[in-house]
Amino acid sequence: MDLSHIINELGENRDQYFNAIAPPIWQASNFSFKDVESFSNAFEDERNDYIYSRGINPTTDILRKKLAALEGSEDCLLFSSGAAAIFAGVLANVKAGDHIVSVKNPYSSAKKMFDAILPRFNITVTYIDGRQAGDWQEATRDNTVLYYLESPNSWTYELQPLAEIARLAKEKNIITFIDNTYCTPVYQNVVELGIDIAMQTATKYIGGHSDTLGGVLCGTNVMMKKIFDTEFMTIGSGLQPFNGWLLLRGLRTLPMRLERINQTTTQMIRFLESHEAIQRLIFPFHPSFDQYDLAKKQMKAALGLVTIVIKNKKRSAIIKFCESLQHFLMAVSWGGHESLVIPRCAFVKENVYDEENESHRHIRLYFGLEDPDYLIKDLQNALSQSASV
Ligand SMILES: *Cc1c(COP(=O)(O)O)cnc(C)c1O
């Protein structure tokens, strides 16, 4: 389907709201019916009607239709956050005694669910490197029901060969779930590659303005109905109308923002790779990346996030670098208009910091929508400040 059609027209019934270009925020908890029959029919599949906004709401429904089409899937469910989407999508597909195989460093809230919540219900998780399809084969047990993927990861960008793993999973009747936040469906079609459930957090690129959270699950009609009827409706963590409206507004400019960030990233990489203070950079589309070929094959682009290691190994040098930046804000998250920096050592206290452990020295940069030269000057200055620590 044409991206422009999805973003500008699909799912919008403007003649129902005075031909307003931007849809209203239907700030309503419930919707009334004229007769018992239509009231009763609405409950046959609550995804198809407006009954109560814990289920489907007209504002969020426009976004839902667009995001399903963007992912190339039959249906989509929207959540109040990416974490809520992960929780509902996984929980709906496991029961006591089941086993999950997961990439070793999934997003923190997924890891917390695997380590602190699911074991209470006798659901076990095996973490694997996951870069080879054989890793998945080996870790699979008779009671394995779900493969949890995240490709690329959002700090060190490990990939999984998605088509191969999806094929393996289908043979074994195992559900595949992927966190596709890094690429978005614009740059990685996971449904096409055979993945069953595609998750992304709308908080990042879809929102794009750092002003709302949101989470997305896409998959078949059958899978989405299953999740909707159980976890979605009972946890009650669906996306609220105003947040849906903000995300819809963000979506209008998604492809052009991604394009801009893609171009900026290319420029920043060129600057960083040749800078004398940089020891190494980690980026899926950089020839030094150990899964470069797979990245090129599986993803249409790599952008936004780059992890660097500076030559000066001192924790104080990393701190000096981060604190010298004027235009990269120090913050979690990414995908907004503003460039960001986050040093791993913020989570590794001084007494634990080991300069021989490269991961302690990781600094993740996110490039926003600013002028690349403006950002390069800032990096240039911060790098020279840190070199002399
Ligand atoms: C931010 C993030 C999430 C969680 O999304 P929230 O909207 O913050 O709950 C999940 N996965 C990845 C890769 C993320 O970056």
The ligand as a MOL file (V3000), in Angstrom:
LIG
                    3D

  0  0  0     0  0            999 V3000
M  V30 BEGIN CTAB
M  V30 COUNTS 15 15 0 0 0
M  V30 BEGIN ATOM
M  V30 1 C 11.4150 2.7780 24.7270 0
M  V30 2 C 11.4330 1.3730 24.3020 0
M  V30 3 C 10.4490 0.4650 24.7230 0
M  V30 4 C 9.3800 0.8210 25.7160 0
M  V30 5 O 8.4800 1.7650 25.2460 0
M  V30 6 P 7.6800 2.7370 26.2380 0
M  V30 7 O 6.7570 3.4350 25.3360 0
M  V30 8 O 8.7060 3.6000 26.8840 0
M  V30 9 O 7.0060 1.8790 27.2390 0
M  V30 10 C 10.5130 -0.8290 24.2320 0
M  V30 11 N 11.4680 -1.2030 23.3640 0
M  V30 12 C 12.4240 -0.3690 22.9420 0
M  V30 13 C 13.4490 -0.8460 21.9930 0
M  V30 14 C 12.4370 0.9450 23.3950 0
M  V30 15 O 13.4030 1.7680 22.9820 0
M  V30 END ATOM
M  V30 BEGIN BOND
M  V30 1 1 1 2
M  V30 2 1 2 3
M  V30 3 2 2 14
M  V30 4 1 3 4
M  V30 5 2 3 10
M  V30 6 1 4 5
M  V30 7 1 5 6
M  V30 8 2 6 7
M  V30 9 1 6 8
M  V30 10 1 6 9
M  V30 11 1 10 11
M  V30 12 2 11 12
M  V30 13 1 12 13
M  V30 14 1 12 14
M  V30 15 1 14 15
M  V30 END BOND
M  V30 END CTAB
M  END
